[in-house]
Amino acid sequence: MIDFLDGIYLWIKSVHIMAVIAWMAGLFYLPRLYVYHAERATVGSELDHTFQVMEEKLLRVIMNPAMIVAWIAGLIMIGLGAFDWSAVWSWVKIVSVILMTGAHGWMSARRKEFAAGTNSRTGRTYRMFNEVPTVLMLLIVVAVVVRPF
């Protein structure tokens, strides 16, 4: 049974890494779409509609499924004993992933505002927010790979 769990763990870890890559790609790209949407499209224009389609598909087809798979695979790995709950790095990763999920939710809410024609944020806001997933990604990678704490 141990051999089976060792083998399946590596597959789950691979799926987790692939899902995180897809999720992060969306978390990096969606705020950039919002920058251009806020700065270049007027409500109701053809460009506004184009951005809305791109944003909605990125969230629905790529980001949401990738986030769900990343969470499920991560929780399975935790269940298989992949986490050291006494280590600070484990808590840094968990908190950072929860914050990343919150960032995802914030972006999803902004998409709904664009769809309703009620976006009140500037491109500058989205440019600044674009750094949030980057900082969280850096924390997660250093916590998991280097484990400095």
Secondary structure as UniProt FT lines:
FT   HELIX           2..40
FT   TURN            43..44
FT   HELIX           46..57
FT   HELIX           58..63
FT   HELIX           64..79
FT   TURN            80..81
FT   TURN            85..86
FT   HELIX           88..116
FT   HELIX           123..129
FT   HELIX           131..141
FT   HELIX           142..146
//
